[in-house]
Each structure stands twice: as structure tokens, then as C-alpha cells.
Amino acid sequence: MASHTASITIAALKNHLLPHGLDLVLPFASHSYLVSSTQLLRPLPSFPRNDNPLGILVGNSKAAWPQFLAWLGHDPSRIDLSDPFDTWANTHIVDAVSAVLGLNQLPSMASDAAGSRCCHVVHGDGAYHLLFSSMPPFDISFQRCSAATRECYLDETVHLALHKELGPWFGLRAILVLDIPCDESIVGLFPSEGYDPHYSHDQLKTLRSQTQPLFASLVPKFDVNKEGDAPTSKETERIRLSQVKISAPAKDEPWWAPWVAVRVMSGVMAGTKEEHTYAKEQMEYHYTKNKEILRKALER
């Protein structure tokens, strides 16, 4: 029975992933990914006789950070990988999928020049597809998949996904698509209704007024400083924010402070408990990829 197979698979994946801090394992129907989206999205991969397969979204809360640091501590040279966090997450997800589906090795795995394990789209013996948020194709919307699980809320004008408990403090790492049809037999796997933080009109208006200029600031602008050199990333961000009429961070604040402020605001409005907020070093690393943060963390 499809529901029994799906339940066993989801439980087994959780058993493998939760100890590593990859504590979001959320099922969804592939068709739900496209429903009510305002964007033109690439469909998720399907199967010859199953055009509405079961999807499983894998992500993490702040629980991933100490597990990631412990992984680095076992081999500090891992800091020199091109993206240590993505490598850590992808490695554990691949190992979990391999163990649960009874495969010894994923056929399309590869390593980049720095030794990071990665894959784009993996076709596992025709039984599943595995996609990573850190790899192309980038026109798969992981945020839209989070809304399809009905455990997250997404307003595509705000560009923020909120989990029903974690608020904005979670990351999305991979999508596993299984050749299990999402028919009536597995309806019980999903919440009956989607999560809604019930923002007021004024709250949504405030969030949109803050996030839209931030995303506008990502449009490349060829500014130069007084010496004629390209600005540093911090200077560039300050210039862009000022040009789109949003408060630039104070001199003693990092360039990414306005992005964090929007996340904090969205969580407060949704009633997210403060205990779910990322630690400062985790926030800073996710925004900057500064490996000195990792080195200092391992010295403690």
C-alpha cells in the first residue's frame, strides 16, 4: 500500500537525518508545488506512470549548526572545501537516501575541484530523483515546495517562507521525489490545511515595504568608490540600500543586518519563539560564507 510505504520511508529518513540536525523532513504532493504559484516554475521531475509523485523536502533548524561544527572538528581541513556547509548537508542527505532505499552508491555523484561531494539531479535506478538547493537547476523553487508541505507559509511578494514553529529560522537543503503516487491513500500524511500566520493587512504591507527594496538592491550596479576601484561587498551593499531608499546599516553594523532585521520582524509578527533564532555566528556565516567564523568556532 502506498501510504504504508511512504510512512516507512519518511520515518526511516528522519531516523537517519535528525541526529545530524537535519530535522525537517516534510512530505508533499508534487502537484501542490505548482498550485496557486504566481511564478512560472519548472515542474518537479516525475515518472512515466506517475505524474503526481510524493515529494519529501529536507531542511534544518538551528540544530544543524553544532552538528556541522562537530563534523568540521573531526577533520578541520574540511574548512577548505568550496562550501563546507553544503558539503556537510549533502553528504548526510545522500548517505540517508542511500541507506533507506537500499543503494550502496548514488550513480551520479561527483566531486568538485575542492573535493566537495555534490550532484545536480540524481536518478536513482528509476525509483527516485534527488535535487539539492545548492546545485542547478535553480528554477526549482524550494520555498514553493515548503508551502506545498502545508507546514510553511509563503508570500511570494515578501519572498520569505515561514515554518509553523520555526518561523523564518530554517534552511532548505534537498528535495527527494519518490515514485509513489499521491493518491487518496496517502492524504493522511499531510496536514489538512496549510499553515497561515494570519498577518494583518498592515503587517504584510510593512513586510513588503522592507523586503522589496532589499531584493531590488540585488540588481547589479556598477558603482565605484573615490579611488576608482570597485567597492567592497559592504560598501556595495550600503550604496545599493541607500539608492533604493531603505535604511542602510549603521557604520558599526554588518551589511547583512537589514536582511536579518526583516527575518526577525517576520518571526515576531508570526509569534515565533525566540528560542528558534539562529546564533549570531550561524547567521553571519550563512550570509557571508566567511571561513574565519568557522576557524574561530573550532578554537573554542
C-alpha positions as CSV (number, residue, x, y, z in Angstrom):
1,M,0.0,0.0,0.0
2,A,1.4,3.4,-1.0
3,S,0.6,5.1,2.4
4,H,2.4,2.3,4.3
5,T,5.5,2.5,2.0
6,A,5.6,6.3,2.2
7,S,5.2,6.3,6.0
8,I,8.0,3.8,6.5
9,T,10.3,5.8,4.1
10,I,9.7,9.1,5.8
11,A,10.2,7.6,9.3
12,A,13.5,5.9,8.1
13,L,14.8,9.2,6.6
14,K,14.0,11.0,9.8
15,N,15.9,8.4,11.8
16,H,19.0,8.9,9.7
17,L,18.8,12.7,9.4
18,L,17.6,14.0,12.7
19,P,20.7,13.1,14.7
20,H,22.7,15.4,12.3
21,G,20.4,18.4,12.8
22,L,18.6,17.9,9.5
23,D,15.4,18.0,11.4
24,L,12.9,19.0,8.7
25,V,11.6,16.0,6.7
26,L,8.4,17.2,5.2
27,P,6.2,15.2,2.6
28,F,4.2,16.9,-0.1
29,A,2.3,16.2,-3.3
30,S,4.2,17.3,-6.4
31,H,1.1,18.8,-8.0
32,S,0.8,21.1,-4.9
33,Y,4.1,22.6,-5.8
34,L,2.6,24.4,-8.8
35,V,-0.8,25.2,-7.4
36,S,-1.5,28.9,-6.7
37,S,2.0,29.9,-7.6
38,T,2.3,33.4,-9.2
39,Q,5.5,32.3,-10.9
40,L,6.3,30.2,-14.0
41,L,8.1,27.3,-12.4
42,R,9.9,24.3,-13.7
43,P,7.8,21.2,-12.7
44,L,9.4,18.7,-10.4
45,P,10.7,15.6,-12.1
46,S,8.1,12.8,-12.3
47,F,7.9,9.2,-13.6
48,P,6.4,7.5,-16.7
49,R,3.3,6.3,-15.0
50,N,3.2,8.7,-12.1
51,D,2.8,12.4,-12.8
52,N,2.0,13.4,-9.2
53,P,4.7,11.6,-7.2
54,L,5.4,12.0,-3.5
55,G,8.0,14.7,-2.7
56,I,10.0,15.0,0.6
57,L,11.6,18.3,1.5
58,V,14.7,18.1,3.7
59,G,15.8,21.1,5.7
60,N,17.3,22.2,9.0
61,S,16.7,24.4,12.0
62,K,19.5,25.9,14.1
63,A,20.1,22.4,15.4
64,A,22.3,21.8,12.4
65,W,24.9,24.3,13.4
66,P,26.5,22.4,16.3
67,Q,26.4,19.2,14.3
68,F,28.1,20.9,11.4
69,L,30.8,22.3,13.7
70,A,31.4,18.8,15.2
71,W,31.8,17.4,11.6
72,L,34.4,20.1,10.9
73,G,36.1,19.3,14.2
74,H,36.7,15.7,13.2
75,D,38.7,17.0,10.2
76,P,39.5,20.7,10.2
77,S,40.8,20.5,6.7
78,R,37.1,20.4,5.6
79,I,37.0,24.1,6.2
80,D,39.0,24.4,2.9
81,L,36.2,22.8,0.9
82,S,34.5,25.2,-1.6
83,D,31.3,25.2,0.6
84,P,31.7,23.2,3.8
85,F,28.1,23.6,5.0
86,D,26.6,22.4,1.7
87,T,29.1,19.5,1.6
88,W,28.2,18.5,5.1
89,A,24.4,18.7,4.4
90,N,24.6,17.0,1.0
91,T,26.8,14.2,2.3
92,H,24.4,13.3,5.1
93,I,21.4,13.5,2.9
94,V,23.0,11.3,0.2
95,D,24.0,8.8,2.9
96,A,20.5,8.7,4.3
97,V,18.8,8.2,0.9
98,S,21.3,5.5,0.0
99,A,20.7,3.7,3.3
100,V,16.9,4.0,3.2
101,L,16.5,3.0,-0.4
102,G,19.0,0.2,-0.1
103,L,21.6,1.6,-2.5
104,N,25.3,1.4,-1.9
105,Q,26.1,4.3,-4.1
106,L,24.3,7.1,-5.9
107,P,25.2,6.7,-9.6
108,S,25.6,10.4,-10.5
109,M,27.6,11.6,-7.5
110,A,30.7,13.8,-8.4
111,S,33.3,15.8,-6.6
112,D,34.3,19.4,-7.5
113,A,37.9,20.6,-7.6
114,A,38.0,21.2,-3.8
115,G,36.6,17.8,-3.0
116,S,33.0,18.8,-2.2
117,R,30.5,16.0,-2.8
118,C,27.7,17.3,-5.0
119,C,25.2,16.3,-7.6
120,H,22.7,18.2,-9.7
121,V,19.8,15.8,-10.4
122,V,20.3,12.2,-9.4
123,H,18.2,9.5,-11.0
124,G,18.4,6.5,-8.7
125,D,17.6,3.3,-10.6
126,G,14.5,5.0,-11.9
127,A,12.9,4.9,-8.4
128,Y,13.6,8.5,-7.3
129,H,15.0,11.9,-8.1
130,L,17.2,13.9,-5.7
131,L,17.8,17.6,-6.1
132,F,19.9,19.9,-3.9
133,S,19.2,23.6,-3.3
134,S,22.9,24.3,-3.7
135,M,23.0,22.9,-7.2
136,P,21.3,23.6,-10.5
137,P,18.6,23.7,-11.9
138,F,17.9,26.8,-9.9
139,D,14.5,27.4,-11.3
140,I,13.1,24.8,-8.9
141,S,11.6,26.8,-6.1
142,F,12.4,25.3,-2.7
143,Q,10.3,28.0,-1.0
144,R,7.3,26.9,-3.1
145,C,7.9,23.3,-2.1
146,S,7.9,24.4,1.6
147,A,4.5,25.9,1.1
148,A,3.3,22.7,-0.7
149,T,4.1,20.7,2.6
150,R,1.3,22.8,4.3
151,E,3.7,23.2,7.2
152,C,5.1,26.5,5.9
153,Y,3.7,29.8,4.7
154,L,4.9,31.7,1.6
155,D,4.0,35.1,0.4
156,E,5.8,35.5,-2.9
157,T,5.7,39.3,-2.7
158,V,7.6,39.1,0.6
159,H,9.9,36.3,-0.5
160,L,10.0,34.8,2.9
161,A,8.9,31.3,3.9
162,L,7.8,30.7,7.5
163,H,7.6,27.4,9.2
164,K,4.7,26.9,11.6
165,E,7.1,26.5,14.6
166,L,10.5,27.7,13.4
167,G,9.2,30.9,11.7
168,P,11.9,32.2,9.3
169,W,14.8,30.3,11.1
170,F,15.3,27.3,8.8
171,G,17.1,26.3,5.7
172,L,16.1,24.1,2.8
173,R,18.6,21.6,1.5
174,A,17.1,18.9,-0.8
175,I,14.0,17.5,-2.4
176,L,13.6,13.8,-2.8
177,V,10.9,12.8,-5.3
178,L,9.7,9.2,-5.0
179,D,7.8,7.0,-7.4
180,I,4.9,6.8,-5.0
181,P,1.6,8.3,-6.4
182,C,-0.1,11.0,-4.3
183,D,-3.5,9.4,-4.4
184,E,-6.2,9.3,-1.7
185,S,-4.4,6.5,0.2
186,I,-1.7,8.9,1.4
187,V,-3.7,12.0,2.1
188,G,-3.3,11.4,5.8
189,L,0.5,12.1,5.5
190,F,-0.2,15.8,5.0
191,P,-1.8,18.5,7.3
192,S,-5.4,19.0,6.3
193,E,-4.8,22.8,5.9
194,G,-1.8,24.9,5.1
195,Y,-0.1,26.9,7.8
196,D,-1.1,30.6,7.9
197,P,0.5,33.1,10.3
198,H,-2.6,35.3,9.8
199,Y,-0.6,38.5,9.2
200,S,-2.8,41.6,9.2
201,H,-3.0,43.8,6.1
202,D,-0.8,46.3,7.8
203,Q,1.8,43.7,8.8
204,L,2.0,42.4,5.3
205,K,2.3,45.9,4.0
206,T,5.2,46.6,6.4
207,L,7.0,43.4,5.4
208,R,6.6,44.1,1.7
209,S,7.9,47.6,2.2
210,Q,11.1,46.2,3.8
211,T,11.7,43.1,1.6
212,Q,11.0,44.5,-1.8
213,P,13.8,47.2,-1.6
214,L,16.2,44.6,-0.3
215,F,15.6,42.3,-3.3
216,A,15.8,45.3,-5.6
217,S,19.2,46.0,-4.1
218,L,20.5,42.7,-5.6
219,V,20.3,44.2,-9.1
220,P,23.9,44.7,-10.2
221,K,25.0,48.3,-10.2
222,F,28.5,49.3,-11.4
223,D,29.4,51.8,-8.8
224,V,33.0,52.8,-7.9
225,N,34.5,54.4,-4.9
226,K,36.5,57.6,-4.8
227,E,39.7,55.8,-5.8
228,G,38.0,54.3,-8.9
229,D,38.1,50.8,-7.5
230,A,35.1,48.5,-7.2
231,P,33.5,48.9,-3.8
232,T,33.9,46.2,-1.2
233,S,30.9,44.0,-0.6
234,K,30.0,46.0,2.5
235,E,30.3,49.3,0.6
236,T,28.4,47.9,-2.3
237,E,25.5,46.8,-0.1
238,R,25.4,50.2,1.7
239,I,25.3,52.0,-1.7
240,R,22.6,49.8,-3.1
241,L,20.4,50.1,0.0
242,S,20.7,53.9,0.0
243,Q,19.8,54.0,-3.7
244,V,16.6,52.1,-3.2
245,K,15.6,54.2,-0.2
246,I,15.9,51.7,2.6
247,S,17.9,52.4,5.8
248,A,21.4,51.3,5.3
249,P,23.1,49.6,8.2
250,A,24.9,51.8,10.7
251,K,28.7,52.1,10.4
252,D,29.2,49.5,13.1
253,E,26.7,47.1,11.7
254,P,27.4,44.4,9.1
255,W,26.0,44.8,5.5
256,W,23.6,41.8,6.1
257,A,22.0,43.4,9.2
258,P,18.9,44.6,7.2
259,W,18.2,41.1,5.9
260,V,18.3,39.7,9.4
261,A,16.1,42.5,10.6
262,V,13.4,41.5,8.1
263,R,13.6,37.9,9.2
264,V,13.3,38.9,12.9
265,M,10.4,41.2,12.1
266,S,8.5,38.4,10.2
267,G,9.1,36.0,13.0
268,V,7.9,38.4,15.7
269,M,4.8,39.2,13.7
270,A,4.1,35.4,13.3
271,G,4.6,34.7,17.1
272,T,7.8,32.6,16.5
273,K,9.5,31.8,19.8
274,E,12.9,33.4,20.2
275,E,14.5,30.1,21.1
276,H,14.4,29.2,17.4
277,T,16.5,32.2,16.3
278,Y,19.9,31.4,14.8
279,A,23.0,32.2,16.8
280,K,24.9,35.3,15.5
281,E,27.8,33.3,14.2
282,Q,25.4,31.0,12.3
283,M,23.6,34.0,10.8
284,E,26.9,35.6,9.8
285,Y,28.3,32.5,8.2
286,H,25.2,31.8,6.1
287,Y,25.2,35.4,4.8
288,T,29.0,35.8,4.3
289,K,30.5,32.3,3.9
290,N,33.4,33.7,5.9
291,K,35.5,30.7,6.8
292,E,37.3,32.7,9.6
293,I,34.0,32.3,11.5
294,L,34.4,28.5,11.3
295,R,38.1,28.6,12.4
296,K,37.3,30.7,15.4
297,A,34.4,28.4,16.3
298,L,36.7,25.4,16.3
299,E,39.2,27.2,18.5
300,R,36.7,27.5,21.4
